[in-house]
Amino acid sequence: MSDGTTVWSSESGIGALPGHIKGFGLMHVAMRRDAARLSAAAARGSSGPSGASGSAGSAAELAEWFGRLRAVIDWHHHSEDEILWPYLRDRVAGFDGGGVLEEDHEALDRSMRRVAGVLGSGLRAELPEAAKGFEDLVREHLGHEEPVVFPALAGLPVDEYLRVERRIIQSAPTQVMTYLQPWMFDGADPASVRAVSATIPAPVRLIGRTVLERRYRRTLAPVL
């Protein structure tokens, strides 16, 4: 499925990916970015006595931010397990979304539960370790997934892939749907934003870059 020269990874951005799967790639970029943000915020917050954060308010805000990230990742993984992997098994010879990818999803679920539990308990001294474990798992999982999944997606006809992508997007709960566009575009280069925006209906693009963007920016205070 690969020509031997394509690097099937979003680790250094999505410029090399075919246009129709750049949106999928941006989600992976955003996961790495926010896992790193959590680790950095955890390190800052654990610097006080007994791992205390600066205030209960900032701790609550960080927990709320992580809850949104967790919801997006949870939806992304369930949509892969329930929609995308079965589709690719039918269309791409030799594709299997089980095995290590399934194990990775389960490990990430456990890691996100641990982070959420630490944030909810107020035991901030434990957060740096939990956050670093989560970040490491995110990076490891995407390193497993992208060389397998990106070539399979790139081999689909564009219109066929976009139909599957619409099914996936339509499966998103409202909490995720209203967060997804500004979350994906946060920090993305203009060319990538233009490429992905072209697949989004114009009214949705407008709401995403106005109302939803402003709402999204307000959630970032605890990690910036």
DRENDO-1510 file (C-alpha; in Angstrom, 1 decimal, always signed):
<recs>
REC; n; res; u; v; w
REC; 1; MET; +0.0; +0.0; +0.0 .
REC; 2; SER; +3.0; +2.3; +0.5 .
REC; 3; ASP; +5.3; +3.3; -2.4 .
REC; 4; GLY; +8.4; +2.8; -0.2 .
REC; 5; THR; +9.0; +6.5; +0.1 .
REC; 6; THR; +6.0; +7.9; +1.9 .
REC; 7; VAL; +6.4; +8.5; +5.6 .
REC; 8; TRP; +3.1; +7.4; +7.1 .
REC; 9; SER; +3.2; +9.6; +10.2 .
REC; 10; SER; +1.8; +12.8; +11.5 .
REC; 11; GLU; +4.6; +13.2; +14.0 .
REC; 12; SER; +6.1; +16.1; +12.0 .
REC; 13; GLY; +2.8; +17.4; +10.5 .
REC; 14; ILE; +0.4; +16.3; +7.8 .
REC; 15; GLY; +1.9; +18.0; +4.8 .
REC; 16; ALA; +2.9; +14.7; +3.2 .
REC; 17; LEU; -0.5; +13.0; +3.7 .
REC; 18; PRO; -3.0; +12.8; +0.8 .
REC; 19; GLY; -5.5; +15.7; +1.0 .
REC; 20; HIS; -8.5; +13.6; +1.8 .
REC; 21; ILE; -7.0; +12.1; +5.0 .
REC; 22; LYS; -5.5; +15.3; +6.4 .
REC; 23; GLY; -8.4; +15.8; +8.7 .
REC; 24; PHE; -7.7; +12.3; +10.2 .
REC; 25; GLY; -4.1; +13.3; +10.5 .
REC; 26; LEU; -4.9; +16.6; +12.3 .
REC; 27; MET; -6.8; +14.7; +15.0 .
REC; 28; HIS; -3.6; +12.7; +15.7 .
REC; 29; VAL; -1.5; +15.9; +15.8 .
REC; 30; ALA; -4.0; +17.4; +18.2 .
REC; 31; MET; -3.8; +14.4; +20.5 .
REC; 32; ARG; +0.0; +14.6; +20.7 .
REC; 33; ARG; -0.2; +18.4; +21.3 .
REC; 34; ASP; -2.7; +18.1; +24.2 .
REC; 35; ALA; -1.0; +15.1; +25.8 .
REC; 36; ALA; +2.2; +17.3; +25.9 .
REC; 37; ARG; +0.1; +20.2; +27.3 .
REC; 38; LEU; -1.2; +18.1; +30.1 .
REC; 39; SER; +2.3; +16.9; +31.0 .
REC; 40; ALA; +3.5; +20.5; +31.1 .
REC; 41; ALA; +0.6; +21.7; +33.1 .
REC; 42; ALA; +1.1; +18.8; +35.5 .
REC; 43; ALA; +4.7; +19.7; +36.0 .
REC; 44; ARG; +3.9; +23.3; +36.7 .
REC; 45; GLY; +1.1; +22.4; +39.1 .
REC; 46; SER; +3.2; +19.9; +41.2 .
REC; 47; SER; +5.8; +22.4; +42.0 .
REC; 48; GLY; +4.0; +23.7; +45.2 .
REC; 49; PRO; +3.9; +22.1; +48.6 .
REC; 50; SER; +2.6; +18.5; +48.5 .
REC; 51; GLY; +1.9; +18.9; +44.8 .
REC; 52; ALA; -0.7; +21.5; +45.4 .
REC; 53; SER; -1.8; +23.6; +42.4 .
REC; 54; GLY; -2.1; +27.3; +42.7 .
REC; 55; SER; -5.8; +27.2; +43.5 .
REC; 56; ALA; -8.8; +24.9; +43.5 .
REC; 57; GLY; -10.2; +26.9; +40.6 .
REC; 58; SER; -7.2; +26.1; +38.4 .
REC; 59; ALA; -7.4; +22.4; +39.3 .
REC; 60; ALA; -11.1; +22.3; +38.4 .
REC; 61; GLU; -10.4; +24.1; +35.1 .
REC; 62; LEU; -7.7; +21.6; +34.3 .
REC; 63; ALA; -10.1; +18.7; +35.1 .
REC; 64; GLU; -12.7; +20.3; +32.9 .
REC; 65; TRP; -10.3; +20.7; +30.0 .
REC; 66; PHE; -9.1; +17.2; +30.3 .
REC; 67; GLY; -12.7; +16.0; +30.3 .
REC; 68; ARG; -13.2; +17.5; +26.9 .
REC; 69; LEU; -10.0; +16.0; +25.6 .
REC; 70; ARG; -11.0; +12.6; +27.0 .
REC; 71; ALA; -14.4; +12.8; +25.3 .
REC; 72; VAL; -12.8; +13.5; +21.9 .
REC; 73; ILE; -10.3; +10.6; +22.2 .
REC; 74; ASP; -13.0; +8.3; +23.5 .
REC; 75; TRP; -15.2; +9.1; +20.5 .
REC; 76; HIS; -12.3; +8.8; +18.1 .
REC; 77; HIS; -11.4; +5.4; +19.3 .
REC; 78; HIS; -14.9; +4.0; +19.5 .
REC; 79; SER; -15.6; +5.3; +15.9 .
REC; 80; GLU; -12.5; +3.5; +14.8 .
REC; 81; ASP; -13.5; +0.2; +16.5 .
REC; 82; GLU; -17.1; +0.3; +15.5 .
REC; 83; ILE; -17.1; +2.0; +12.1 .
REC; 84; LEU; -13.7; +2.5; +10.5 .
REC; 85; TRP; -11.9; -0.8; +11.3 .
REC; 86; PRO; -14.9; -3.0; +10.1 .
REC; 87; TYR; -15.1; -1.0; +6.9 .
REC; 88; LEU; -11.4; -1.3; +6.2 .
REC; 89; ARG; -11.5; -5.0; +6.9 .
REC; 90; ASP; -14.0; -5.3; +4.1 .
REC; 91; ARG; -12.2; -3.1; +1.6 .
REC; 92; VAL; -8.5; -3.5; +2.3 .
REC; 93; ALA; -6.9; -6.9; +2.0 .
REC; 94; GLY; -5.0; -7.9; +5.1 .
REC; 95; PHE; -6.2; -5.0; +7.2 .
REC; 96; ASP; -6.9; -5.8; +10.9 .
REC; 97; GLY; -7.7; -3.1; +13.5 .
REC; 98; GLY; -7.5; -5.6; +16.3 .
REC; 99; GLY; -4.4; -6.9; +18.1 .
REC; 100; VAL; -2.0; -4.1; +19.2 .
REC; 101; LEU; -4.3; -1.3; +18.1 .
REC; 102; GLU; -7.2; -2.7; +20.2 .
REC; 103; GLU; -4.8; -3.2; +23.2 .
REC; 104; ASP; -3.6; +0.4; +22.8 .
REC; 105; HIS; -7.1; +1.7; +23.0 .
REC; 106; GLU; -7.8; -0.3; +26.1 .
REC; 107; ALA; -4.5; +1.0; +27.7 .
REC; 108; LEU; -5.4; +4.6; +26.8 .
REC; 109; ASP; -8.8; +4.2; +28.4 .
REC; 110; ARG; -7.2; +3.0; +31.6 .
REC; 111; SER; -4.6; +5.9; +31.5 .
REC; 112; MET; -7.3; +8.5; +30.9 .
REC; 113; ARG; -9.3; +7.1; +33.8 .
REC; 114; ARG; -6.2; +7.4; +36.0 .
REC; 115; VAL; -5.6; +11.0; +35.0 .
REC; 116; ALA; -9.3; +11.9; +35.6 .
REC; 117; GLY; -9.2; +10.2; +39.0 .
REC; 118; VAL; -6.1; +12.1; +40.0 .
REC; 119; LEU; -7.6; +15.4; +38.9 .
REC; 120; GLY; -10.8; +14.6; +40.7 .
REC; 121; SER; -9.1; +13.6; +43.9 .
REC; 122; GLY; -6.9; +16.6; +44.4 .
REC; 123; LEU; -3.8; +14.5; +44.7 .
REC; 124; ARG; -1.8; +16.7; +42.3 .
REC; 125; ALA; +1.5; +15.2; +43.3 .
REC; 126; GLU; +0.5; +12.1; +41.4 .
REC; 127; LEU; -0.5; +14.0; +38.3 .
REC; 128; PRO; +3.0; +14.4; +36.6 .
REC; 129; GLU; +3.5; +10.6; +36.5 .
REC; 130; ALA; -0.1; +10.0; +35.3 .
REC; 131; ALA; +0.2; +12.7; +32.7 .
REC; 132; LYS; +3.5; +11.5; +31.4 .
REC; 133; GLY; +2.2; +7.9; +31.2 .
REC; 134; PHE; -0.7; +9.1; +29.2 .
REC; 135; GLU; +1.5; +11.2; +26.8 .
REC; 136; ASP; +3.8; +8.2; +26.3 .
REC; 137; LEU; +0.9; +5.9; +25.5 .
REC; 138; VAL; -0.6; +8.4; +23.0 .
REC; 139; ARG; +2.7; +8.7; +21.1 .
REC; 140; GLU; +3.3; +4.9; +21.2 .
REC; 141; HIS; -0.2; +4.2; +20.0 .
REC; 142; LEU; +0.0; +6.6; +17.1 .
REC; 143; GLY; +3.3; +5.1; +16.2 .
REC; 144; HIS; +1.6; +1.7; +15.9 .
REC; 145; GLU; -1.5; +3.0; +14.1 .
REC; 146; GLU; -0.4; +5.4; +11.5 .
REC; 147; PRO; +1.9; +3.1; +9.4 .
REC; 148; VAL; -1.0; +0.7; +9.2 .
REC; 149; VAL; -4.0; +2.9; +8.9 .
REC; 150; PHE; -2.8; +5.9; +6.8 .
REC; 151; PRO; -1.8; +3.7; +3.8 .
REC; 152; ALA; -5.2; +1.9; +4.0 .
REC; 153; LEU; -7.1; +5.2; +4.0 .
REC; 154; ALA; -4.9; +6.7; +1.3 .
REC; 155; GLY; -5.7; +3.8; -1.0 .
REC; 156; LEU; -9.5; +4.4; -0.8 .
REC; 157; PRO; -11.1; +6.6; -3.6 .
REC; 158; VAL; -11.6; +10.1; -2.3 .
REC; 159; ASP; -15.4; +10.1; -2.5 .
REC; 160; GLU; -15.6; +6.7; -0.8 .
REC; 161; TYR; -13.3; +7.9; +2.1 .
REC; 162; LEU; -15.3; +11.1; +2.5 .
REC; 163; ARG; -18.6; +9.0; +2.8 .
REC; 164; VAL; -17.0; +6.9; +5.6 .
REC; 165; GLU; -15.7; +10.1; +7.3 .
REC; 166; ARG; -19.2; +11.6; +7.3 .
REC; 167; ARG; -20.5; +8.5; +9.0 .
REC; 168; ILE; -17.8; +8.9; +11.6 .
REC; 169; ILE; -18.4; +12.6; +12.2 .
REC; 170; GLN; -22.2; +12.0; +12.5 .
REC; 171; SER; -21.5; +9.5; +15.3 .
REC; 172; ALA; -19.9; +12.2; +17.4 .
REC; 173; PRO; -21.9; +13.3; +20.5 .
REC; 174; THR; -22.8; +17.0; +20.7 .
REC; 175; GLN; -20.1; +17.6; +23.3 .
REC; 176; VAL; -17.5; +16.4; +20.8 .
REC; 177; MET; -19.1; +17.9; +17.7 .
REC; 178; THR; -19.0; +21.4; +19.1 .
REC; 179; TYR; -15.3; +21.0; +20.2 .
REC; 180; LEU; -13.8; +19.1; +17.3 .
REC; 181; GLN; -13.2; +21.8; +14.6 .
REC; 182; PRO; -11.4; +24.4; +16.7 .
REC; 183; TRP; -9.6; +21.6; +18.5 .
REC; 184; MET; -8.2; +20.1; +15.3 .
REC; 185; PHE; -7.2; +23.5; +13.9 .
REC; 186; ASP; -5.5; +24.7; +17.0 .
REC; 187; GLY; -1.9; +25.5; +16.0 .
REC; 188; ALA; -2.3; +23.9; +12.5 .
REC; 189; ASP; -0.5; +25.5; +9.6 .
REC; 190; PRO; -2.8; +27.5; +7.2 .
REC; 191; ALA; -2.3; +25.1; +4.3 .
REC; 192; SER; -3.6; +22.2; +6.4 .
REC; 193; VAL; -6.5; +24.2; +7.7 .
REC; 194; ARG; -7.5; +25.1; +4.2 .
REC; 195; ALA; -7.3; +21.5; +3.0 .
REC; 196; VAL; -9.4; +20.2; +5.8 .
REC; 197; SER; -11.8; +23.1; +5.8 .
REC; 198; ALA; -12.6; +22.3; +2.1 .
REC; 199; THR; -14.4; +19.1; +3.3 .
REC; 200; ILE; -16.5; +20.9; +5.9 .
REC; 201; PRO; -19.9; +22.5; +4.9 .
REC; 202; ALA; -19.6; +26.3; +4.8 .
REC; 203; PRO; -22.2; +27.0; +7.6 .
REC; 204; VAL; -20.3; +24.6; +9.9 .
REC; 205; ARG; -17.0; +26.2; +9.0 .
REC; 206; LEU; -18.4; +29.6; +9.9 .
REC; 207; ILE; -19.7; +28.5; +13.3 .
REC; 208; GLY; -16.5; +26.7; +14.0 .
REC; 209; ARG; -14.2; +29.7; +13.4 .
REC; 210; THR; -16.5; +32.1; +15.3 .
REC; 211; VAL; -18.7; +31.0; +18.2 .
REC; 212; LEU; -17.0; +27.6; +18.7 .
REC; 213; GLU; -13.5; +29.0; +18.4 .
REC; 214; ARG; -14.2; +31.6; +21.1 .
REC; 215; ARG; -15.7; +29.0; +23.3 .
REC; 216; TYR; -12.7; +26.7; +22.7 .
REC; 217; ARG; -10.2; +29.4; +23.5 .
REC; 218; ARG; -11.7; +30.0; +26.9 .
REC; 219; THR; -11.1; +26.3; +27.8 .
REC; 220; LEU; -7.3; +26.6; +27.3 .
REC; 221; ALA; -6.4; +28.8; +30.2 .
REC; 222; PRO; -5.2; +25.9; +32.5 .
REC; 223; VAL; -2.8; +24.5; +29.9 .
REC; 224; LEU; -1.4; +27.7; +28.3 .
</recs>
